[in-house]
């Protein structure tokens, strides 16, 4: 298992978070565990997330799946702002 730390911007935190929470079953089925998700106090549309995945490419495969990609796009996630790092325990 690896930890992934990411940050990105969204169009609207409340809308994004509702869609993120509603998509939790698909993440869990892919072996992705959310450890932390929150937003910056001074910029509520800047999201920070910590996840645990079976391997470094699990998240990429998940996000590229057409069904998941559609949900990600509809959530208002600005993918071009995404920065992800694979970290040790």
Buried (B, 14 or more C-beta within 10 A) or exposed (E): EBBBBBBBBBEEBEEBBEBBEEBEEBBEEBBBBBEEBEBEEEEEBBBEBBBBBEEEEBBEEBBEEEEBEEBBEEBBBEEEEBEBEEEEE
